[in-house]
């Protein structure tokens, strides 16, 4: 089983050793006296005080040794580690600091945490503040063993939505690297000020995860990113799945009425979205299991869904959630969602089990490029 979304609780002060001055000293002295926390001054941070996880007993992934313990607890063979503090990367207004934090994170993970032979990988986070410098980070680190993907955060203020040509340097570099590009959704309100302004509770703010992805997919599809960069493989993380067909067919409807607004598109928006990947977490709670069957049929989920737990956040999904919610699938179809699709999507160099998964599922059609 391969988990595409596990959060490592990184400590930015530990990254100073990898940085040049003046950032070595500035990051080493990171505190509220110098910088506000990345997440901002007022964002709701007490999600772990209530919920389903006893973090006194279960690993939160603060140290490299915590990762194997979490893998054993979840029954996961391969984990893709994403940052936690850097989920709020887009809220940093100083582009220089955003870039050095991305560099410090990947250097720290490669030296201290990742271990491909044991199935422990990480992603290369990018700062959308500066597409040219972010593209250089891709050129520098994409070939490193242990880096299996590239990641952009969809929450927070951005120069433009992600469909804009402003980001083409990033898209070109990622496409040339052969790595998939993850769009990780994030926390908006109540204090986030982007997609959840004015919402009053942690439960309400989770709507922001879906809103972020809807806005960015609309921009990416309607501004023709899959046409401009046909080799780019795009993955949308941490927003559930029930909203996907609704957006697909809403965009098809609007596109059918004003095709002249989108001359780059050569097919309906839903066809481009069927070439994307989506992660499972959080699988919605529904009254009738056949509702999931309808959704998977509309999004071709047996080929496009990839398991993600979102461990150790309080709304995480255990791998058993796939069997529980998607019990109508055959064992082979469930295996594709739990591991096979990710093995085809990610570059898991050095992880032997990935090649076995690929061999077992080699008859499955390769997806993710622009459909013909």
Helices and strands as residue ranges (DSSP letters): E 2-8, G 12-18, H 23-28, G 47-49, H 64-74, E 78-83, G 85-91, H 95-108, I 109-113, G 116-118, E 120-125, H 131-141, E 147-153, G 165-167, H 168-177, E 180-184, H 202-205, H 207-222, H 225-228, E 234-237, H 242-257, G 259-261, H 269-273, E 277-279, H 290-299, H 301-304, E 305-306, H 320-325, H 331-335, I 336-340, H 341-345, H 352-360
